[in-house]
Amino acid sequence: MGVELIKGRVTADVEGEVVVFLIGMRINDFRAVRSWLPAVRAMPAMLKELSADPDSGLLGFRALLGGPRVLYTVQYWESKEKLLAYATRPDALHRPAWAAFNRRVRDGKGSVGVWHETYVAPAGSHESIYVDMPEFGLGAVRGTVPVGRRGERAAERFAAG
């Protein structure tokens, strides 16, 4: 995701459904390195695996830090079906990482937490606006186009969409 500013108002060049998947972890006990370090290491490997496979359904992602204890990624997917297919694929990195994480959680007694949220936004029910920003979020994944004059307010854009 670049650092060159895109001047003016733009929107993500997206038509159709958008699936947004948030997944992260919270380190509850920094001393319990055996519980949380493998989880920290597993996510980049899975993202690399997904990014290398154009048919995986992963459109793009951004890794974020939510304070000293929370690490997470925002992921954009083609469909919920492709997201779920990856999660259950026996030959992918996710299943063994998830099984190992569950073993560590039992042994760690609450030293690390994990969470995820999935949002499926049908066509016409999502919006993205970027003003004087570098490529970011869904705009970085799908590219951007200028915001048209058809609606200067979000309510007008949703009504027209």
Accessible surface in RSA format (square Angstrom, percent):
REM  Atomic radii and reference values for relative SASA: ProtOr
REM  Chains: A
REM  Algorithm: Lee & Richards
REM  Probe-radius: 1.40
REM  Slices: 20
REM RES _ NUM      All-atoms   Total-Side   Main-Chain    Non-polar    All polar
REM                ABS   REL    ABS   REL    ABS   REL    ABS   REL    ABS   REL
RES MET A   1   105.68  54.7  32.93  21.8  72.76 173.2  38.03  32.3  67.65  89.6
RES GLY A   2    43.23  53.3   0.00   N/A  43.23  53.3  34.91  95.8   8.32  18.6
RES VAL A   3   139.18  91.6 122.41 110.8  16.78  40.4 122.79 106.7  16.39  44.5
RES GLU A   4   146.27  84.0 134.18 101.5  12.09  28.8  56.83 109.9  89.44  73.0
RES LEU A   5    89.63  49.9  72.72  52.0  16.91  42.5  72.72  51.1  16.91  45.5
RES ILE A   6    46.61  26.5  41.94  31.2   4.67  11.3  46.22  33.3   0.40   1.1
RES LYS A   7   154.41  75.3 133.48  81.9  20.93  49.8  94.80  85.3  59.62  63.5
RES GLY A   8    35.15  43.3   0.00   N/A  35.15  43.3  33.31  91.4   1.83   4.1
RES ARG A   9    90.47  38.0  78.78  40.2  11.68  27.8  42.65  58.3  47.82  29.0
RES VAL A  10    12.26   8.1  12.26  11.1   0.00   0.0  12.26  10.7   0.00   0.0
RES THR A  11    33.26  23.7  33.26  33.7   0.00   0.0  22.31  30.0  10.95  16.6
RES ALA A  12     8.82   8.1   1.12   1.7   7.70  17.5   1.12   1.6   7.70  20.4
RES ASP A  13    76.33  53.5  63.04  62.7  13.29  31.4   2.42   5.7  73.91  73.7
RES VAL A  14    29.81  19.6   7.50   6.8  22.31  53.8   9.89   8.6  19.92  54.0
RES GLU A  15   170.57  97.9 137.62 104.1  32.95  78.5  56.79 109.8 113.78  92.9
RES GLY A  16    29.08  35.9   0.00   N/A  29.08  35.9  23.28  63.9   5.80  13.0
RES GLU A  17    75.09  43.1  53.86  40.7  21.23  50.5  20.04  38.8  55.05  44.9
RES VAL A  18     6.61   4.4   5.47   5.0   1.14   2.7   6.61   5.7   0.00   0.0
RES VAL A  19     0.00   0.0   0.00   0.0   0.00   0.0   0.00   0.0   0.00   0.0
RES VAL A  20    33.23  21.9  33.23  30.1   0.00   0.0  33.23  28.9   0.00   0.0
RES PHE A  21    21.87  10.9  21.87  13.5   0.00   0.0  21.87  13.3   0.00   0.0
RES LEU A  22    34.94  19.5  34.94  25.0   0.00   0.0  34.94  24.5   0.00   0.0
RES ILE A  23    27.54  15.7  26.96  20.1   0.58   1.4  26.96  19.4   0.58   1.6
RES GLY A  24     6.70   8.3   0.00   N/A   6.70   8.3   6.69  18.4   0.01   0.0
RES MET A  25    12.16   6.3  12.16   8.0   0.00   0.0   8.96   7.6   3.20   4.2
RES ARG A  26   103.98  43.7 103.98  53.0   0.00   0.0  36.45  49.8  67.54  40.9
RES ILE A  27     6.53   3.7   6.53   4.9   0.00   0.0   6.53   4.7   0.00   0.0
RES ASN A  28    58.26  40.2  37.60  36.3  20.66  49.7  14.54  35.0  43.72  42.3
RES ASP A  29    41.96  29.4  38.55  38.4   3.41   8.1  14.20  33.4  27.76  27.7
RES PHE A  30    88.39  44.2  80.62  49.9   7.77  20.2  80.74  49.0   7.64  21.9
RES ARG A  31   210.72  88.5 182.05  92.8  28.67  68.3  89.52 122.3 121.21  73.5
RES ALA A  32    25.98  23.9  15.19  23.4  10.80  24.6  25.98  36.6   0.00   0.0
RES VAL A  33    65.48  43.1  64.20  58.1   1.28   3.1  64.20  55.8   1.28   3.5
RES ARG A  34   215.59  90.5 208.02 106.0   7.57  18.0  84.67 115.7 130.92  79.3
RES SER A  35     8.50   7.2   8.02  10.7   0.48   1.1   0.48   1.0   8.02  11.2
RES TRP A  36    39.62  15.9  39.62  19.2   0.00   0.0  39.62  21.1   0.00   0.0
RES LEU A  37    51.07  28.4  51.07  36.5   0.00   0.0  51.07  35.9   0.00   0.0
RES PRO A  38    46.35  33.8  38.80  35.4   7.55  27.4  43.01  35.5   3.34  20.7
RES ALA A  39    18.77  17.3   9.62  14.8   9.15  20.8  12.40  17.5   6.37  16.9
RES VAL A  40    44.72  29.4  36.94  33.4   7.78  18.7  41.44  36.0   3.29   8.9
RES ARG A  41   164.01  68.9 150.14  76.5  13.86  33.0  54.29  74.2 109.72  66.5
RES ALA A  42    23.43  21.5  15.10  23.3   8.34  19.0  23.10  32.5   0.33   0.9
RES MET A  43    40.17  20.8  40.14  26.6   0.03   0.1  37.83  32.2   2.34   3.1
RES PRO A  44    80.99  59.0  73.45  67.0   7.54  27.4  76.86  63.5   4.13  25.7
RES ALA A  45    44.88  41.3  36.18  55.8   8.70  19.8  42.27  59.5   2.61   6.9
RES MET A  46    18.68   9.7  18.68  12.4   0.00   0.0  15.54  13.2   3.14   4.2
RES LEU A  47     8.80   4.9   8.61   6.2   0.18   0.5   8.79   6.2   0.00   0.0
RES LYS A  48   159.36  77.7 151.50  93.0   7.86  18.7 100.89  90.8  58.47  62.3
RES GLU A  49    45.32  26.0  34.17  25.9  11.15  26.5  29.26  56.6  16.06  13.1
RES LEU A  50     7.00   3.9   5.50   3.9   1.50   3.8   6.05   4.2   0.95   2.6
RES SER A  51    69.85  59.0  37.52  50.1  32.33  74.5  38.10  81.1  31.75  44.5
RES ALA A  52    82.77  76.1  47.11  72.7  35.67  81.1  59.13  83.3  23.64  62.6
RES ASP A  53    50.74  35.5  46.56  46.3   4.18   9.9  21.19  49.9  29.55  29.5
RES PRO A  54   118.40  86.3  90.67  82.7  27.73 100.8 102.24  84.4  16.16 100.4
RES ASP A  55   111.93  78.4 100.71 100.2  11.22  26.5  25.29  59.5  86.64  86.4
RES SER A  56    12.00  10.1   1.21   1.6  10.79  24.9   7.90  16.8   4.10   5.7
RES GLY A  57     0.59   0.7   0.00   N/A   0.59   0.7   0.37   1.0   0.22   0.5
RES LEU A  58    23.93  13.3   2.07   1.5  21.86  55.0   2.07   1.5  21.86  58.8
RES LEU A  59    48.61  27.1  21.31  15.2  27.30  68.6  25.00  17.6  23.61  63.5
RES GLY A  60    15.01  18.5   0.00   N/A  15.01  18.5  15.01  41.2   0.00   0.0
RES PHE A  61    64.60  32.3  56.47  35.0   8.13  21.2  56.47  34.2   8.13  23.3
RES ARG A  62    65.70  27.6  62.55  31.9   3.15   7.5  16.27  22.2  49.43  30.0
RES ALA A  63    70.27  64.6  48.57  75.0  21.70  49.4  48.91  68.9  21.36  56.6
RES LEU A  64    59.77  33.3  49.13  35.2  10.63  26.7  55.35  38.9   4.42  11.9
RES LEU A  65   125.61  70.0  96.03  68.7  29.58  74.4  96.03  67.4  29.58  79.6
RES GLY A  66    38.80  47.9   0.00   N/A  38.80  47.9  21.34  58.6  17.46  39.1
RES GLY A  67    34.86  43.0   0.00   N/A  34.86  43.0  27.75  76.2   7.11  15.9
RES PRO A  68   112.86  82.3  93.22  85.0  19.65  71.4 102.86  84.9  10.00  62.2
RES ARG A  69    77.77  32.7  77.40  39.5   0.36   0.9  12.72  17.4  65.05  39.4
RES VAL A  70    33.72  22.2  33.72  30.5   0.00   0.0  33.72  29.3   0.00   0.0
RES LEU A  71    58.65  32.7  57.53  41.2   1.12   2.8  57.68  40.5   0.97   2.6
RES TYR A  72    59.75  27.9  53.41  30.4   6.34  16.5  21.55  16.2  38.20  47.1
RES THR A  73     5.00   3.6   5.00   5.1   0.00   0.0   5.00   6.7   0.00   0.0
RES VAL A  74    24.54  16.1  24.54  22.2   0.00   0.0  24.54  21.3   0.00   0.0
RES GLN A  75     6.01   3.4   6.01   4.4   0.00   0.0   0.00   0.0   6.01   4.6
RES TYR A  76    24.36  11.4  24.36  13.9   0.00   0.0   6.08   4.6  18.28  22.5
RES TRP A  77     2.40   1.0   1.78   0.9   0.62   1.5   1.78   0.9   0.62   1.0
RES GLU A  78    70.82  40.7  54.03  40.9  16.79  40.0  19.80  38.3  51.01  41.6
RES SER A  79    22.41  18.9  22.41  29.9   0.00   0.0  19.32  41.2   3.08   4.3
RES LYS A  80    88.05  43.0  88.05  54.0   0.00   0.0  53.98  48.6  34.06  36.3
RES GLU A  81   103.74  59.6  96.74  73.2   7.00  16.7  66.34 128.3  37.40  30.5
RES LYS A  82    72.55  35.4  70.62  43.3   1.93   4.6  49.40  44.5  23.15  24.7
RES LEU A  83    13.03   7.3  13.02   9.3   0.02   0.0  13.02   9.1   0.02   0.0
RES LEU A  84   108.06  60.2 107.38  76.8   0.68   1.7 107.69  75.6   0.37   1.0
RES ALA A  85    55.70  51.2  45.84  70.7   9.86  22.4  53.42  75.2   2.28   6.0
RES TYR A  86    14.77   6.9  13.14   7.5   1.63   4.3  13.77  10.3   1.01   1.2
RES ALA A  87    32.04  29.5  26.93  41.6   5.12  11.6  27.06  38.1   4.98  13.2
RES THR A  88    87.72  62.4  82.24  83.4   5.47  13.0  65.50  88.0  22.21  33.6
RES ARG A  89    78.08  32.8  75.21  38.3   2.87   6.8  42.52  58.1  35.56  21.6
RES PRO A  90   109.41  79.7  85.19  77.7  24.21  88.0  87.12  71.9  22.29 138.5
RES ASP A  91   112.18  78.6  77.56  77.2  34.62  81.9  49.67 116.9  62.51  62.3
RES ALA A  92     3.52   3.2   0.00   0.0   3.52   8.0   0.67   0.9   2.85   7.5
RES LEU A  93    77.46  43.1  75.98  54.4   1.48   3.7  76.07  53.4   1.39   3.7
RES HIS A  94    39.75  21.7  39.75  27.6   0.00   0.0  25.56  26.3  14.20  16.5
RES ARG A  95   117.79  49.5 112.43  57.3   5.36  12.8  21.45  29.3  96.34  58.4
RES PRO A  96    76.82  56.0  65.74  59.9  11.07  40.3  73.42  60.6   3.40  21.1
RES ALA A  97    23.11  21.2  12.14  18.7  10.96  24.9  20.62  29.0   2.49   6.6
RES TRP A  98   115.46  46.3 112.70  54.5   2.77   6.5  93.65  49.9  21.81  35.4
RES ALA A  99    45.01  41.4  38.54  59.5   6.48  14.7  43.59  61.4   1.42   3.8
RES ALA A 100    22.02  20.2  21.41  33.0   0.61   1.4  21.63  30.5   0.38   1.0
RES PHE A 101    12.88   6.4  12.88   8.0   0.00   0.0  12.88   7.8   0.00   0.0
RES ASN A 102    47.58  32.8  46.36  44.8   1.22   2.9  12.38  29.8  35.20  34.0
RES ARG A 103   128.00  53.7 126.78  64.6   1.22   2.9  54.02  73.8  73.98  44.8
RES ARG A 104    48.77  20.5  47.44  24.2   1.33   3.2  29.60  40.4  19.17  11.6
RES VAL A 105    49.78  32.8  46.19  41.8   3.59   8.7  47.72  41.5   2.06   5.6
RES ARG A 106   158.17  66.4 139.99  71.4  18.18  43.3  76.33 104.3  81.84  49.6
RES ASP A 107   114.79  80.4  93.53  93.1  21.26  50.3  30.52  71.8  84.27  84.0
RES GLY A 108    20.06  24.7   0.00   N/A  20.06  24.7   9.74  26.7  10.32  23.1
RES LYS A 109   177.02  86.4 139.98  85.9  37.05  88.2 117.12 105.4  59.90  63.8
RES GLY A 110    47.36  58.4   0.00   N/A  47.36  58.4  33.55  92.1  13.81  30.9
RES SER A 111     6.59   5.6   3.91   5.2   2.69   6.2   5.42  11.5   1.18   1.7
RES VAL A 112     6.68   4.4   0.60   0.5   6.09  14.7   0.60   0.5   6.09  16.5
RES GLY A 113    24.31  30.0   0.00   N/A  24.31  30.0  24.31  66.7   0.00   0.0
RES VAL A 114    63.29  41.6  35.99  32.6  27.30  65.8  36.14  31.4  27.15  73.6
RES TRP A 115    81.13  32.6  72.64  35.2   8.48  19.9  76.99  41.0   4.14   6.7
RES HIS A 116   114.13  62.4  92.05  64.0  22.08  56.5  46.61  48.0  67.52  78.6
RES GLU A 117    74.42  42.7  69.03  52.2   5.39  12.8  25.78  49.9  48.64  39.7
RES THR A 118    60.22  42.8  31.33  31.8  28.89  68.9  25.06  33.7  35.16  53.1
RES TYR A 119   112.37  52.5 109.15  62.1   3.21   8.4  88.27  66.3  24.10  29.7
RES VAL A 120    58.03  38.2  32.03  29.0  26.00  62.6  32.22  28.0  25.81  70.0
RES ALA A 121    21.62  19.9  19.18  29.6   2.45   5.6  21.62  30.5   0.00   0.0
RES PRO A 122    79.50  57.9  78.65  71.7   0.85   3.1  79.50  65.6   0.00   0.0
RES ALA A 123    65.46  60.2  43.01  66.4  22.45  51.1  43.35  61.1  22.11  58.6
RES GLY A 124    40.43  49.9   0.00   N/A  40.43  49.9  21.21  58.2  19.22  43.0
RES SER A 125    60.08  50.8  37.39  49.9  22.69  52.3  39.49  84.1  20.59  28.8
RES HIS A 126    47.92  26.2  28.47  19.8  19.45  49.8  26.91  27.7  21.01  24.5
RES GLU A 127    69.50  39.9  31.13  23.6  38.37  91.4  19.01  36.8  50.49  41.2
RES SER A 128    20.19  17.1  12.97  17.3   7.23  16.6  16.33  34.8   3.86   5.4
RES ILE A 129    57.68  32.8  30.41  22.7  27.27  65.7  30.41  21.9  27.27  74.0
RES TYR A 130    26.27  12.3  23.60  13.4   2.68   7.0  21.95  16.5   4.32   5.3
RES VAL A 131    78.20  51.5  64.45  58.3  13.75  33.1  64.45  56.0  13.75  37.3
RES ASP A 132    66.44  46.5  54.77  54.5  11.68  27.6  15.02  35.3  51.42  51.3
RES MET A 133    67.43  34.9  66.01  43.7   1.42   3.4  33.55  28.5  33.87  44.9
RES PRO A 134    31.70  23.1  30.55  27.9   1.15   4.2  30.55  25.2   1.15   7.1
RES GLU A 135    66.57  38.2  63.85  48.3   2.72   6.5  12.09  23.4  54.48  44.5
RES PHE A 136    81.48  40.8  80.64  49.9   0.83   2.2  80.64  48.9   0.83   2.4
RES GLY A 137     8.07  10.0   0.00   N/A   8.07  10.0   8.07  22.2   0.00   0.0
RES LEU A 138    16.29   9.1  15.43  11.0   0.86   2.2  15.43  10.8   0.86   2.3
RES GLY A 139     0.02   0.0   0.00   N/A   0.02   0.0   0.02   0.0   0.00   0.0
RES ALA A 140    23.77  21.9   1.13   1.7  22.64  51.5   1.34   1.9  22.43  59.4
RES VAL A 141    31.65  20.8   2.47   2.2  29.18  70.3   7.47   6.5  24.18  65.6
RES ARG A 142   112.21  47.1  91.21  46.5  21.00  50.0  14.25  19.5  97.96  59.4
RES GLY A 143    24.85  30.6   0.00   N/A  24.85  30.6  22.42  61.5   2.42   5.4
RES THR A 144    37.86  26.9  10.80  11.0  27.06  64.5   1.33   1.8  36.53  55.2
RES VAL A 145    56.06  36.9  54.73  49.5   1.33   3.2  56.06  48.7   0.00   0.0
RES PRO A 146   107.49  78.3  97.28  88.7  10.21  37.1  97.28  80.3  10.21  63.5
RES VAL A 147    24.26  16.0   5.00   4.5  19.25  46.4   5.96   5.2  18.30  49.6
RES GLY A 148    42.66  52.6   0.00   N/A  42.66  52.6  32.36  88.8  10.30  23.1
RES ARG A 149   200.05  84.0 179.27  91.4  20.78  49.5  81.28 111.1 118.77  72.0
RES ARG A 150   161.74  67.9 125.54  64.0  36.20  86.2  67.12  91.7  94.62  57.3
RES GLY A 151     1.04   1.3   0.00   N/A   1.04   1.3   0.97   2.7   0.07   0.2
RES GLU A 152    71.32  40.9  58.62  44.4  12.70  30.2  43.53  84.2  27.80  22.7
RES ARG A 153   146.00  61.3 141.81  72.3   4.19  10.0  62.75  85.8  83.25  50.5
RES ALA A 154    41.64  38.3  35.73  55.1   5.91  13.4  35.73  50.3   5.91  15.7
RES ALA A 155    58.61  53.9  43.84  67.7  14.77  33.6  50.81  71.6   7.79  20.6
RES GLU A 156    76.00  43.6  69.73  52.8   6.27  14.9  32.22  62.3  43.77  35.7
RES ARG A 157    34.75  14.6  31.17  15.9   3.59   8.5  19.41  26.5  15.34   9.3
RES PHE A 158    90.03  45.0  75.95  47.0  14.08  36.6  77.24  46.8  12.79  36.6
RES ALA A 159    92.96  85.5  49.67  76.7  43.29  98.5  62.62  88.2  30.35  80.4
RES ALA A 160    64.70  59.5  22.42  34.6  42.29  96.2  33.75  47.5  30.95  82.0
RES GLY A 161    73.25  90.3   0.00   N/A  73.25  90.3  35.70  98.0  37.55  84.1
END  Absolute sums over single chains surface
CHAIN  1 A     9818.8       7764.7       2054.1       5965.5       3853.3
END  Absolute sums over all chains
TOTAL          9818.8       7764.7       2054.1       5965.5       3853.3
